[in-house]
Amino acid sequence: MAQANAAPTEIERLAHYRNLAAQFRGWADHESNDEARAGLLDMARQYDRLAVELAARIDAVLARRGENGK
């Protein structure tokens, strides 16, 4: 999983994406309109996907640094 040694801005962006996903899910939980709820959940899924993709890139960078001894 993404840890220290990655650029702080990448870690911050990862946390931001995760927070936004959680926020959209929270809004969806309280939304009574089905269409609006579906849209909010879609936004949450998009931010979750961005977070997963960014975490994978961070992990790949960290793995390469580990192989190079840096």
The first five atom37 places (N, CA, C, CB, O) and aatype in JSON, in Angstrom:
{
  "aatype": [12, 0, 5, 0, 2, 0, 0, 14, 16, 6, 9, 6, 1, 10, 0, 8, 18, 1, 2, 10, 0, 0, 5, 13, 1, 7, 17, 0, 3, 8, 6, 15, 2, 3, 6, 0, 1, 0, 7, 10, 10, 3, 12, 0, 1, 5, 18, 3, 1, 10, 0, 19, 6, 10, 0, 0, 1, 9, 3, 0, 19, 10, 0, 1, 1, 7, 6, 2, 7, 11],
  "atom_mask": [
    [1, 1, 1, 1, 1],
    [1, 1, 1, 1, 1],
    [1, 1, 1, 1, 1],
    [1, 1, 1, 1, 1],
    [1, 1, 1, 1, 1],
    [1, 1, 1, 1, 1],
    [1, 1, 1, 1, 1],
    [1, 1, 1, 1, 1],
    [1, 1, 1, 1, 1],
    [1, 1, 1, 1, 1],
    [1, 1, 1, 1, 1],
    [1, 1, 1, 1, 1],
    [1, 1, 1, 1, 1],
    [1, 1, 1, 1, 1],
    [1, 1, 1, 1, 1],
    [1, 1, 1, 1, 1],
    [1, 1, 1, 1, 1],
    [1, 1, 1, 1, 1],
    [1, 1, 1, 1, 1],
    [1, 1, 1, 1, 1],
    [1, 1, 1, 1, 1],
    [1, 1, 1, 1, 1],
    [1, 1, 1, 1, 1],
    [1, 1, 1, 1, 1],
    [1, 1, 1, 1, 1],
    [1, 1, 1, 0, 1],
    [1, 1, 1, 1, 1],
    [1, 1, 1, 1, 1],
    [1, 1, 1, 1, 1],
    [1, 1, 1, 1, 1],
    [1, 1, 1, 1, 1],
    [1, 1, 1, 1, 1],
    [1, 1, 1, 1, 1],
    [1, 1, 1, 1, 1],
    [1, 1, 1, 1, 1],
    [1, 1, 1, 1, 1],
    [1, 1, 1, 1, 1],
    [1, 1, 1, 1, 1],
    [1, 1, 1, 0, 1],
    [1, 1, 1, 1, 1],
    [1, 1, 1, 1, 1],
    [1, 1, 1, 1, 1],
    [1, 1, 1, 1, 1],
    [1, 1, 1, 1, 1],
    [1, 1, 1, 1, 1],
    [1, 1, 1, 1, 1],
    [1, 1, 1, 1, 1],
    [1, 1, 1, 1, 1],
    [1, 1, 1, 1, 1],
    [1, 1, 1, 1, 1],
    [1, 1, 1, 1, 1],
    [1, 1, 1, 1, 1],
    [1, 1, 1, 1, 1],
    [1, 1, 1, 1, 1],
    [1, 1, 1, 1, 1],
    [1, 1, 1, 1, 1],
    [1, 1, 1, 1, 1],
    [1, 1, 1, 1, 1],
    [1, 1, 1, 1, 1],
    [1, 1, 1, 1, 1],
    [1, 1, 1, 1, 1],
    [1, 1, 1, 1, 1],
    [1, 1, 1, 1, 1],
    [1, 1, 1, 1, 1],
    [1, 1, 1, 1, 1],
    [1, 1, 1, 0, 1],
    [1, 1, 1, 1, 1],
    [1, 1, 1, 1, 1],
    [1, 1, 1, 0, 1],
    [1, 1, 1, 1, 1]
  ],
  "atom_positions": [
    [[0.85, -1.18, 0.0], [0.0, 0.0, 0.0], [0.89, 1.23, 0.0], [-0.96, 0.0, 1.22], [2.06, 1.14, 0.37]],
    [[0.37, 2.36, -0.39], [1.14, 3.6, -0.48], [1.62, 4.02, 0.9], [0.29, 4.72, -1.12], [0.84, 4.08, 1.85]],
    [[2.9, 4.29, 1.01], [3.52, 4.69, 2.26], [4.38, 5.92, 2.06], [4.36, 3.54, 2.84], [4.31, 6.57, 1.01]],
    [[5.18, 6.25, 3.07], [6.11, 7.36, 2.98], [7.09, 7.1, 1.84], [6.86, 7.57, 4.32], [7.12, 6.0, 1.29]],
    [[7.88, 8.07, 1.49], [8.87, 8.05, 0.42], [8.28, 8.43, -0.93], [9.49, 6.68, 0.32], [9.02, 8.79, -1.84]],
    [[6.97, 8.38, -1.08], [6.35, 8.91, -2.29], [6.24, 10.41, -2.09], [4.94, 8.24, -2.58], [6.26, 10.9, -0.96]],
    [[6.12, 11.12, -3.17], [6.02, 12.58, -3.06], [4.81, 12.94, -2.2], [5.92, 13.23, -4.47], [3.73, 12.39, -2.4]],
    [[4.98, 13.85, -1.26], [3.85, 14.22, -0.39], [2.62, 14.66, -1.17], [4.27, 15.34, 0.55], [1.49, 14.4, -0.75]],
    [[2.8, 15.31, -2.3], [1.64, 15.75, -3.05], [0.85, 14.55, -3.58], [2.07, 16.66, -4.22], [-0.38, 14.62, -3.66]],
    [[1.52, 13.47, -3.92], [0.8, 12.26, -4.38], [0.01, 11.65, -3.23], [1.8, 11.23, -4.95], [-1.13, 11.23, -3.4]],
    [[0.62, 11.59, -2.06], [-0.05, 11.04, -0.88], [-1.24, 11.92, -0.51], [0.93, 10.93, 0.32], [-2.32, 11.41, -0.18]],
    [[-1.05, 13.22, -0.57], [-2.15, 14.14, -0.26], [-3.29, 13.99, -1.26], [-1.64, 15.6, -0.25], [-4.47, 14.01, -0.89]],
    [[-2.94, 13.86, -2.52], [-3.97, 13.69, -3.55], [-4.72, 12.38, -3.34], [-3.33, 13.73, -4.97], [-5.94, 12.33, -3.51]],
    [[-4.01, 11.32, -2.99], [-4.64, 10.03, -2.71], [-5.64, 10.17, -1.56], [-3.57, 8.97, -2.36], [-6.77, 9.7, -1.66]],
    [[-5.23, 10.82, -0.49], [-6.13, 11.03, 0.65], [-7.33, 11.88, 0.24], [-5.38, 11.69, 1.82], [-8.45, 11.63, 0.68]],
    [[-7.09, 12.88, -0.58], [-8.16, 13.76, -1.05], [-9.19, 12.97, -1.86], [-7.59, 14.92, -1.9], [-10.39, 13.12, -1.65]],
    [[-8.72, 12.12, -2.77], [-9.64, 11.29, -3.56], [-10.46, 10.38, -2.66], [-8.86, 10.46, -4.58], [-11.67, 10.23, -2.85]],
    [[-9.81, 9.77, -1.69], [-10.53, 8.86, -0.77], [-11.56, 9.63, 0.05], [-9.53, 8.14, 0.16], [-12.68, 9.16, 0.27]],
    [[-11.18, 10.82, 0.51], [-12.11, 11.64, 1.28], [-13.31, 12.07, 0.44], [-11.39, 12.88, 1.84], [-14.45, 12.05, 0.91]],
    [[-13.05, 12.46, -0.8], [-14.15, 12.85, -1.68], [-15.1, 11.69, -1.94], [-13.61, 13.4, -3.0], [-16.31, 11.86, -1.94]],
    [[-14.55, 10.5, -2.16], [-15.39, 9.32, -2.38], [-16.29, 9.09, -1.16], [-14.52, 8.07, -2.65], [-17.49, 8.82, -1.31]],
    [[-15.71, 9.19, 0.02], [-16.49, 8.99, 1.24], [-17.56, 10.08, 1.39], [-15.56, 8.98, 2.48], [-18.68, 9.8, 1.82]],
    [[-17.21, 11.3, 1.04], [-18.17, 12.39, 1.14], [-19.34, 12.18, 0.18], [-17.48, 13.73, 0.84], [-20.49, 12.37, 0.57]],
    [[-19.07, 11.78, -1.05], [-20.14, 11.52, -2.0], [-21.02, 10.35, -1.54], [-19.57, 11.23, -3.38], [-22.24, 10.39, -1.71]],
    [[-20.4, 9.31, -0.96], [-21.2, 8.2, -0.43], [-22.1, 8.67, 0.71], [-20.29, 7.05, 0.05], [-23.26, 8.26, 0.8]],
    [[-21.56, 9.52, 1.57], [-22.36, 10.07, 2.67], [-23.54, 10.88, 2.17], [0.0, 0.0, 0.0], [-24.65, 10.76, 2.68]],
    [[-23.3, 11.72, 1.16], [-24.4, 12.49, 0.58], [-25.43, 11.56, -0.03], [-23.87, 13.47, -0.46], [-26.63, 11.79, 0.09]],
    [[-24.97, 10.52, -0.7], [-25.89, 9.57, -1.33], [-26.75, 8.87, -0.28], [-25.11, 8.53, -2.15], [-27.93, 8.62, -0.51]],
    [[-26.15, 8.56, 0.86], [-26.9, 7.89, 1.93], [-28.08, 8.73, 2.41], [-25.98, 7.59, 3.1], [-29.09, 8.18, 2.87]],
    [[-27.96, 10.03, 2.3], [-29.01, 10.92, 2.8], [-29.89, 11.49, 1.68], [-28.39, 12.06, 3.57], [-30.76, 12.32, 1.93]],
    [[-29.66, 11.04, 0.47], [-30.42, 11.55, -0.67], [-31.66, 10.7, -0.91], [-29.53, 11.58, -1.94], [-31.56, 9.47, -1.04]],
    [[-32.82, 11.33, -0.97], [-34.07, 10.59, -1.19], [-34.41, 10.43, -2.67], [-35.22, 11.29, -0.48], [-35.17, 9.53, -3.03]],
    [[-33.87, 11.27, -3.51], [-34.13, 11.18, -4.95], [-33.23, 10.11, -5.56], [-33.89, 12.56, -5.65], [-32.0, 10.2, -5.48]],
    [[-33.84, 9.1, -6.16], [-33.09, 7.96, -6.7], [-32.05, 8.38, -7.75], [-34.04, 6.95, -7.31], [-30.92, 7.9, -7.73]],
    [[-32.45, 9.27, -8.64], [-31.53, 9.7, -9.7], [-30.34, 10.48, -9.12], [-32.28, 10.56, -10.72], [-29.2, 10.27, -9.54]],
    [[-30.61, 11.35, -8.18], [-29.54, 12.11, -7.55], [-28.62, 11.17, -6.77], [-30.12, 13.21, -6.61], [-27.4, 11.31, -6.81]],
    [[-29.21, 10.2, -6.05], [-28.41, 9.25, -5.28], [-27.5, 8.45, -6.21], [-29.33, 8.29, -4.48], [-26.33, 8.22, -5.91]],
    [[-28.05, 8.02, -7.35], [-27.25, 7.26, -8.31], [-26.08, 8.11, -8.83], [-28.13, 6.79, -9.49], [-24.97, 7.61, -9.0]],
    [[-26.34, 9.38, -9.09], [-25.28, 10.27, -9.55], [-24.19, 10.46, -8.51], [0.0, 0.0, 0.0], [-23.0, 10.47, -8.83]],
    [[-24.61, 10.61, -7.26], [-23.63, 10.76, -6.17], [-22.8, 9.49, -6.0], [-24.35, 11.11, -4.85], [-21.58, 9.56, -5.8]],
    [[-23.45, 8.34, -6.08], [-22.71, 7.08, -5.97], [-21.77, 6.88, -7.15], [-23.69, 5.89, -5.88], [-20.68, 6.31, -6.99]],
    [[-22.16, 7.35, -8.32], [-21.28, 7.28, -9.48], [-20.03, 8.14, -9.24], [-22.01, 7.74, -10.76], [-18.92, 7.73, -9.55]],
    [[-20.23, 9.33, -8.7], [-19.08, 10.19, -8.39], [-18.17, 9.5, -7.37], [-19.55, 11.58, -7.84], [-16.94, 9.55, -7.49]],
    [[-18.75, 8.87, -6.37], [-17.96, 8.15, -5.36], [-17.14, 7.05, -6.02], [-18.87, 7.56, -4.27], [-15.96, 6.89, -5.71]],
    [[-17.74, 6.31, -6.93], [-17.02, 5.23, -7.63], [-15.88, 5.79, -8.47], [-17.99, 4.43, -8.52], [-14.81, 5.19, -8.55]],
    [[-16.11, 6.94, -9.1], [-15.06, 7.54, -9.91], [-13.87, 7.96, -9.04], [-15.6, 8.76, -10.68], [-12.72, 7.73, -9.41]],
    [[-14.16, 8.56, -7.88], [-13.06, 8.94, -6.99], [-12.37, 7.7, -6.4], [-13.58, 9.84, -5.87], [-11.16, 7.7, -6.21]],
    [[-13.14, 6.66, -6.11], [-12.53, 5.41, -5.64], [-11.57, 4.86, -6.7], [-13.62, 4.36, -5.3], [-10.46, 4.43, -6.39]],
    [[-12.01, 4.89, -7.97], [-11.17, 4.39, -9.06], [-9.89, 5.23, -9.18], [-11.95, 4.41, -10.41], [-8.8, 4.69, -9.35]],
    [[-10.02, 6.54, -9.09], [-8.84, 7.4, -9.15], [-7.88, 7.08, -8.0], [-9.25, 8.88, -9.1], [-6.67, 7.05, -8.2]],
    [[-8.43, 6.84, -6.82], [-7.59, 6.53, -5.66], [-6.86, 5.2, -5.86], [-8.45, 6.47, -4.39], [-5.68, 5.08, -5.54]],
    [[-7.56, 4.21, -6.38], [-6.94, 2.89, -6.61], [-5.82, 3.01, -7.64], [-8.0, 1.86, -7.09], [-4.73, 2.46, -7.47]],
    [[-6.09, 3.74, -8.72], [-5.08, 3.91, -9.77], [-3.87, 4.68, -9.25], [-5.69, 4.64, -10.98], [-2.73, 4.32, -9.56]],
    [[-4.09, 5.73, -8.48], [-2.99, 6.51, -7.94], [-2.19, 5.69, -6.93], [-3.51, 7.8, -7.29], [-0.96, 5.75, -6.93]],
    [[-2.87, 4.93, -6.09], [-2.17, 4.08, -5.12], [-1.28, 3.07, -5.84], [-3.17, 3.36, -4.21], [-0.17, 2.8, -5.39]],
    [[-1.77, 2.51, -6.94], [-0.96, 1.55, -7.7], [0.28, 2.23, -8.28], [-1.81, 0.92, -8.85], [1.37, 1.65, -8.26]],
    [[0.12, 3.45, -8.78], [1.29, 4.18, -9.32], [2.29, 4.49, -8.22], [0.85, 5.49, -10.01], [3.5, 4.35, -8.41]],
    [[1.8, 4.9, -7.05], [2.68, 5.2, -5.92], [3.42, 3.93, -5.51], [1.88, 5.78, -4.72], [4.63, 3.95, -5.29]],
    [[2.68, 2.83, -5.39], [3.3, 1.56, -5.01], [4.37, 1.13, -6.02], [2.24, 0.46, -4.89], [5.41, 0.62, -5.63]],
    [[4.11, 1.35, -7.3], [5.09, 0.99, -8.34], [6.36, 1.82, -8.19], [4.48, 1.18, -9.75], [7.47, 1.29, -8.33]],
    [[6.21, 3.1, -7.91], [7.38, 3.98, -7.71], [8.17, 3.5, -6.5], [6.94, 5.46, -7.52], [9.4, 3.4, -6.54]],
    [[7.46, 3.21, -5.43], [8.14, 2.74, -4.21], [8.85, 1.41, -4.44], [7.15, 2.61, -3.06], [9.94, 1.2, -3.91]],
    [[8.24, 0.52, -5.21], [8.86, -0.77, -5.5], [10.13, -0.57, -6.33], [7.87, -1.69, -6.25], [11.14, -1.22, -6.08]],
    [[10.07, 0.32, -7.31], [11.27, 0.6, -8.12], [12.37, 1.2, -7.26], [10.93, 1.55, -9.3], [13.54, 0.86, -7.42]],
    [[12.0, 2.08, -6.37], [13.02, 2.69, -5.49], [13.64, 1.61, -4.6], [12.39, 3.81, -4.62], [14.84, 1.66, -4.31]],
    [[12.84, 0.67, -4.17], [13.35, -0.41, -3.32], [14.31, -1.3, -4.09], [0.0, 0.0, 0.0], [15.31, -1.75, -3.53]],
    [[14.02, -1.56, -5.36], [14.89, -2.39, -6.18], [16.22, -1.69, -6.46], [14.2, -2.74, -7.5], [17.25, -2.34, -6.58]],
    [[16.18, -0.37, -6.56], [17.39, 0.4, -6.85], [18.14, 0.77, -5.59], [17.04, 1.65, -7.61], [19.21, 1.37, -5.67]],
    [[17.6, 0.43, -4.42], [18.27, 0.74, -3.18], [18.21, 2.19, -2.78], [0.0, 0.0, 0.0], [19.01, 2.66, -1.97]],
    [[17.26, 2.92, -3.34], [17.12, 4.34, -3.0], [16.08, 4.55, -1.96], [16.77, 5.16, -4.22], [15.83, 5.68, -1.56]]
  ]
}
